[in-house]
């Protein structure tokens, strides 16, 4: 079957796109590998109407809403290849099947690259947390830590005292200037410059960290931002331009969400607008006052099915965009085109 649009990625951004296209009565295929970035968290917070709800419950409810539109089809599986064809694009699946569409939306997101620090992976989404706006309230006024795994961790260390007493583990990653050190001390942050050797978990919570000098420091929650990578190779296979940022590679898109390859659009964590600096790191809701954020794509695809492939399609923002505490370090490395 030839689809008008294939959405690769069935999490929040992909579902948002599918909802708009379903309402526009476009023949749409949503390919879902079931690997939401926030699947490690027990609860999602800061999302109006869904605060405190389990991420899988939010995704399931969203999928049910989109599935009610008869022109939208879901396919559970992993897309492993993408190429241009005479009729648009061909997506190859892990099981060897292929699917074609006039246009693609890549909503495959990013993957957090956790370093091989003992205990870190086991605690991720439990006692080791990504974003204080998402999870800080639940651990407020307890013993909090910030672990530097990326240089912009200092931003998180300056912010976290709003939730409770904070220790900043520079971890050999951040070399503080005199001004930075003074700013942290004014916020009451304890600075610990000995590297962390192990994260000490306790069931679904955190006991603390063990330092390389053998000391143990008790903590109730540890916040950290980590580098990311694009989850899927499809954008690279299609030749989309990818920019390197401090947080990791990210797809370059126009203001209306199209990548540098006509007919290929991006949604969710894996992209940025040309005029916007990269944002990355914790769940963040995009708050917009310019009307429904998914209205433009439906209008864009509401023309005849033979409309020109360069027609504008708006950005489909993720309902739960992981958008970091390091987000204020919005510096961009030179772009690279693959």
C-alpha positions, 0 to 999 in steps of 0.5 A: 500500500502506498501511504501519503505519509509514514511516521517513523516513531510512535511516541509522543511526537509521532502520535501528535503528528498522526493525530493531525494527519488522521484528522486531515484524512491522510493515509498514514502509517505510524511505525512504533518500535516501542522505545520511548526515551522516558520509559525509565521514569515511573511518572511524568510531571509538568504535563497539564492534565497528565501530571503524575501519570505513568509515561506508558499510560500517557502513550497508550491513551494517545495511541488509542486516540490516534487509532480511532481515525480510520486512515491511520495504521499502526505497525509495531516494529523497527525501521532499519532503512530509508531511501528515496524512490520514484514515488517518494520514499521506501522504509525497510523493516527489521523483518525484511518488509518494506513500506512506501510513502510520498513523505516521511516524518522522522520522530525517532528521537534521541538516545541517552548515552550513559557512561559505564559508571557502575550503578548509573544505568541501574538507577536511571529514572529511579534515584538518578534523574534527568530534570528537576522540573520533572522530578525535583518536587518529589525529592524537594528538601532532601539531599540532592546531588548533581553529577557532571557528565557534560560541561554544561552541568554547572547550569544544573548545579546552579539551578538545583538549590531551588529544590534542596541542599545540593552537592555538585560533583565536578567529576573531572569534567567541569573545571570551575573558574573563580567566578563560577565557584563563587556563584555556586557558593552563593547558592549554598552548593557544596563543591566536590571535586573528587571523581565519583567511582560508583552510584549506590542504589537502594531498591528503587531509590538512591543511597548515595555515591562512592568516591574514588578516594573511598569516601561514601556521600549519602544522597536521596537523588542525583541529577545529571545530564548525559550526551545523546545520539540520534536513535535511528540511522534513517536520517543519515541514510537519507542524507539529511544534514545533522548538526553537532551540538554540545549535547549531541548530534541533532537534525537540522530543520526549517521553521516548518519542520522540513529537513534538508531533504525535501519531503522528509520532516522531523518531529520531537527530540531529534531536531531543531529549527535553524533559527533556534539553538539546540535544546536538550536534557529533561522532559519539557513541555513546549508552551505555545500561544500561537494556536494548536501546535499540530494544526499547520501540518494538517493544513499543509497536507490537506491539498490534493495528494499530488501536491508538490513535495516541498509544501510546508509541514509544521513542526510536531512538538513532542508532548513530553520533550526531554529538554535539558537543564543544560538547555541554557548552554545553547552553543552550537558546534559547526554543522556537518552534512552527511 
